Amino acid sequence: MLRFASLASGSGGNCLIAEVGNTRILIDCGLKLTETERRLERLGVAPAAISGILVTHEHGDHACGVFDFAAAHGVAVYLTYGTLRAMREEGKVTEGVRIVLVDGRQSLAVGDIQVHPFTVPHDAREPVQYVLSDGAAKLGVVTDVGTATTHLQQVLSGLDALVLECNYDRDMLWSGAYPKWLKERIGGPFGHLDNRDSERLLAGLDRSRLKHVIGAHLSQQNNRPALARAALARAMGCEESWIGLATQDEGFAWREA
C-alpha cells in the first residue's frame, strides 16, 4: 500500500511524505529542522523513521532544510548532480551525509518505494520531479514546472494520485504588486504553472485510474484556493469538493493511492 501526505506546500516551504511498508521518504524539505520534526509528529511519524529525502531542485522553499534534517537523523539525500553542485556553491551541503545522485532518466529504488524521476523545465540547475510507486499504485508529484511539455503529459498519464502545481492565477499575477521582472519569471517558460496551464495538462492525461487530484504550491499573493479547485474540477469533470488542496500551514492529511 502506498500512502502519502503533505507537511507543507507553498512559497514558505514544501515537503511531502510517502510511505510503503516500512519505507518512508520525503520529497523536498523546505522547512526548518524543528518545524519538519513537528509536522512529521503531527502525522504520527518519528523523524528517525525517514529513509531518505528526494530533492527536486535547490531553491530554498524546497531544499533549505534538507541537509539539516539529513544530518540530524542519519538520512540519505537523493538529488541530481546539478542540484548538488548548486547547493554546494550556496554552502547548503553538510559533509558526512550520505548522498545518492539521481539521473532524471533512470528509475531507482529506495527501500520498498520505486522512484521514477523525470526532468522538467524550471529555472534551476538540473531540476526533476518524481513519480512514486509500490509496484501497483502510482503517485505523481509535480511542482515548480514552467511549461506543460509532452514528456510531462506522458509521464503523468495512468496515475492513481496526482499532486499538481496550481501556482497562480494569471490575471491576479499581472495586476498584482510584484515587480515586472518577477512576474515575467513566474509566468515564463521556466517558471510555474498557473491554474489554466494545470487544467489543460490534467485534461490531456489518461485520468482513468485517478483517485486523488490535489492542487499544490498555491501562491498566497497571486491565487485563491477556489480558483485552483475550480480549474482542476473542470479538467476532471467532477464536483469541486472532490479536488484536494495542499496548504502552507497544514499540507494535507494521509491519503491512500
Summary of the structure (lengths in Angstrom):
residues: 257
radius of gyration: 16.9
end to end distance: 7.5
largest distance: 49.4
contacts: 922
relative contact order: 0.16
helix: 31%
strand: 27%
